[in-house]
C-alpha cells in the first residue's frame, strides 16, 4: 500500500520535469509524460507474467525459509477462517457485508483518485509556480502519507483494532479536504491541507484490507476481494470526473473538495457501522 504514495512522491517531480519538454521533437509536454511514464508500466506488466507467482511456495525469489513460513501461515489462517465461516464463492458474492465493504472502499479511494489526478492543477491554479516547482510541491502530500500510513497500520496491528483505524483517518482526510477548500489562495497552506487529506485516505487502506479476510477464505476470499476491489475502483472514474464537473460548473475546486470531505465522513460512518455489526 505504501507504494501508492511513494509513486506520487517520485511521480510528481518527474511529471513536472517531463511537462517542461513541451515542443521537443514536435511533441507536447503531456505527450512526453504519457510516453515516458506509460512505457515502464507496459514493460513491468509483461515481466510480471514470469516474475509474479500464484503462491509463496512457487516464489523462487524468496528464500526457502520464507516460502515455508508464508505457506504454513496462510494454510493456518485459511483453515481457521473456513472452520469459522465456511463461506462459498456464491455466498461471498451475495454477502451484504462484502457489498458494504465495496462501498466503503469506494468512499476511501474516491478522494485518492480525485486528488491524485488534479493535485498539480490545484496547486498550479493557486500560484504562479513553474511546472517543476509544482511537481516538487505536489510530492509533499505523498511523503506525509507514506510515513503516516505505516504508523497507523503498525498501531492497528499492535492493538488488534481495525474499524476505528479506518474511520479516524477518514475523519482526518475530511478535515484536510475542507481545509484545502478554505486555503486555495495560499499554495503552502493548501499543500499542507492536501497532505492531511492524503494522510487520511491512504492511512485507511492498510487496516481496511484486513477486514475481508476476517470472514472470507480460499475461493470465497478471492472472489469477495475481487468484487470489493471492482466496486471501489469505480472511484477511479467518479473521483476525477467529479472534480472536472464541479470545476466547470463553479469555476473552481472548492466545491469538489468539500464534496470529497463529505464522502470521507460517509466512509467513516460506514466503517463504524460495520464495527457495530461485527461486534
Number of C-alpha atoms within 10 A of each C-alpha: 13 18 9 13 25 18 14 22 23 16 18 25 19 18 24 22 20 22 19 17 17 16 12 10 8 9 11 15 18 16 16 20 19 13 11 14 15 11 11 11 11 10 10 11 12 11 11 10 9 8 12 13 13 7 11 19 16 12 15 12 11 12 9 12 8 13 18 13 12 14 14 13 11 15 13 12 15 19 14 15 19 17 11 12 13 17 20 18 18 12 14 24 20 12 13 11 17 21 18 17 26 24 20 25 26 26 26 32 24 25 32 23 19 23 23 19 16 16 21 21 15 22 24 19 16 15 15 11 14 13 20 18 17 25 27 20 23 28 24 19 23 27 20 20 26 23 15 20 25 16 13 22 21 14 15 18 15 9 10 11 14 21 23 17 25 30 29 21 28 31 22 22 33 30 21 27 29 23 23 28 20 16 18 21 14 13 21 15 15 22 24 19 24 31 23 24 34 32 27 30 29 28 31 27 21 21 23 21 17 12 16 20 17 15 19 26 27 20 14 22 22 15 18 29 22 14 18 22 16 14 18 21 20 16 23 17 12 15 25 20 16 19 24 17 14 17 15 11 10 12 11 17 21 22 19 26 27 20 18 28 26 19 23 31 23 19 26 28 17 20 25 18 15 17 15 10 9 9 6
